[in-house]
Amino acid sequence: MDFPGKLPLSESQTQRTTQQANANQRCLLPLHELKIRTAIGGRKREMAAWASAGRLAVEHACALPAHRVPSARLIVKKNALIKKIVAELLGELELYSRAADAARAEATDEQSKAESKYDTRGLEASYLARGQSRRITETERAIKEIEALPLRQFGPQDPIDLGALVELEARDEQSYYFLAPCAGGTEVTHDKKEILVITPQSPLGEQLMGRKQGDRLKIEIAGTRDEYRVVSVK
């Protein structure tokens, strides 16, 4: 006697059957293999979440104006500039230390004792030693402040402030300045450019503070008054 064929399963019945078969298969898996598969599944979900978050971050960054997108490369370059400034200060610190040691040695030397009331060699050496000691203290403080200076990126609309690398142009010549809280007058070579460190208290720094890219201002440098243009602020 022929039996009628089985009726085809519906889509929902097929799905339930597949899920039951998978469940039965999991029950037959060794415990360690089951744990591995579970961990892999969790890792895949985690990676998918990170990928989604990454896409959102990229979309958000692309939606921002160009000057608002952080530039890691610029921060790295500024960090290299800071290191060069600190290295220059450390060189000065070593010179001051040697000069102070020499002055102290001279001040206490037997030959520096006053032979008359007009002989001031020892006193002058003592003053010189104290002056060098003050320079050492100031340079050590400058190194700490420069190393602690927060590095930030400046955009075209950001006013010049501490940490800004400013490019000026006058008579088709460019000059570069780094605004720092101290170490004014320190000069370093960075990216094939001579960069002079200036402070907000200096005449030039005082005029630059608050200015923006594209601004024009008249500045007197070394007795010569010229019109300068702020080419860039980074």
N, C-alpha and C positions, 0 to 999 in steps of 0.2 A: 504494500500500500504506500502510495506516494504522499509525503507530508508537504503541506504548502511551505514555500520559502519564507524565511524570516523577513519581517517587515524592516525596511531601512531605518536606522536610528536617526532621530532628529539631531540638530546641531547641538542643542543643550545636553542631550543624552550622551553624545559623542564626547563632549567636553568633560562631563562628569566621569565618564569611563576612563578617559585619559588621566584625569587628576587622581582617580583611585589607583590606576596602575602605577603612577609615579609614587604615590604614597606607599604602595606595597613594596616598590623597589627600594625606597629609602629605608623601609623597615628591615630589608635584607642586607643593607650595607653595613660593613664593619663600623664601629663607633668612630675610630680615628678618621676614616674616609668621610664620614658624614660631617664631622667637625670641619674638615678641610673645605668641603664643598660649601658649607654654611659661611665660612670665613671669606671664601672667594666671592660669594654672592654679596656679602656685606661690603667688601672692598670695591666691587663693581658699582654698587649703589653710591658709595662714598666718592668714587672718582667721577661718576656722573654728576653728583651734586657740585663738586669742585669745578667741573667743566662748565656747568650752568652758571655758577658764580663768576667764573672767569669771563664768560661771554658777556654777562651783565656789566662787569667792570670795564671791559673793552668798549662796549657800547656807551657807557657813561663817560669814559675818557674821550671818545670820539665826539661826543656831544658838547664837550667843553671847548672854550676858545683855546687856541694854540698856546697862549701864554699861561694858561691855567694848568696845563698838563705837566706833572713833575718831570724833570729831566735828571735822570740818575747820572748821565754822563757829565753834565755840568757840575753836579755836586762832587763827583770824583775829581774833576779838574780843580775845583776850589779847594778840596782837601789837599791836593798836591801843592797848591799855592800856599796854603797854610803851613805845610811841612817845610817848604822852602823858607818862608819867613821865620819860622821857629829855628831852623838851622842857621840862618844868618844871625839871629839873636844869640844863639848858643856860642857862635864864633866870637861875637862881641863880648859875651860874658867871660869867655876864657881870657881875652885880652885884658879886660878890666881886672880880673883876678890876678893875673901876672903883674900888672901895673901896681895894684894895691900891695901885693907881697913885696915888690921891689921898694915901694915907698916906705912901708913899715920897716923893712930891713935897714934902709938908709936913715930913717928917723931914730932908730935905736943903735946905730953904729957908733963906735967910740970916736971916729973921726968927725962925726956930725955934731959933737958937743960944742956948744958955743964957746969960742975963745975970747969973745968980747961981747958987749951989749949990742954991737952992730952985726954980729954973726948970727944969722937966722936960718942957716941951712937945715938944721934939725927941725925947727918949727915949720918951715915950708914943706919939708918932707912929711911931717905929721898931718898938715892940712891936706896935702895931696892924697895921702892914704885914706883920710876920712871921705874926701870927695869921690875916690874910686869905690869906696865901700857903699856910698849912696847910689852910685851908678849900678853896682852889682845888685843891690836891693831892687832898684827900679826895673832893671832888665829881667830879673827873676819874676817880678810881678807881671811884667809885660808878657813873658812867655806863658804864664798861667792864663792870663786873660785872652790871649790869642788862641790858645788851645781850646778854651771853653767857649769861643765865639760860635754861636749857632750858624750853620750853613743853610742858606735858603736861596731859592731862585727868584729873581726879580723879572717882572714882565714889563712891557712897554708903558703901561699905565701906573706902575708902582713907583712911588717916590723914592729917591735915593736915601738910603739909611745904612746903618752899620752892616758890614758884610757884603756891600755892593761893590762890584767890579765895574768901574766907569771908564768909558772910552770918550775922550774929547777930541775935537778937531778944530784947528785954527790954521789958516793959511795953507790948507791942503796937507797939514801934518797932524798925525795922530799921537796922542799921549794917553797913558793908562794909569789909573789910580785905584787903590783898594782902600775902602773906608774901614778903619779899625778903631777900637777904643784906645789904643796906645801904639807904641813903636813907630810913631810918625818919623818920616825921614828914611826908614829902612827901604832899600831898593833891591829887588830880585829880578831875575830873568825867568820868565815862564811862558811857555808856548812861543818862544822866539820873540817875546815882547819884554821891554823894560817896564816893570810895574813899580810905582812908588806908593808906599803906604802913607796915608794921611789920616789925621784924626778930625772929628767934627769941630775941635777947638782951633784948628789951624785956619788961616785966612781962606785958603782954597776950600777946605772941607766945610767951613761955615757957609760958603756961598753955594756949595753943591747940595747940601742937605735939603731934602724936600723937592728937589728938582726932578724932572722926568725926561725920559728919552725924547729927543727932538727939541728940547728947550734951548734957547740961546741966552748967553749971559756974557757980560764984559768982566774979564778977570785980569788983574795985574799980577804978573809973575816975573820976578827978577827985574823989576822996574819998568817992564813993558806991558802996556795995557792993550789987550786984543779981545775981539769978540770970539767966543768959543761956542761950539754946538755940541750938545750931548748926543753922541752918535748911538751909544748903547748903554744899557744898564743891565748887568747880569748878576 
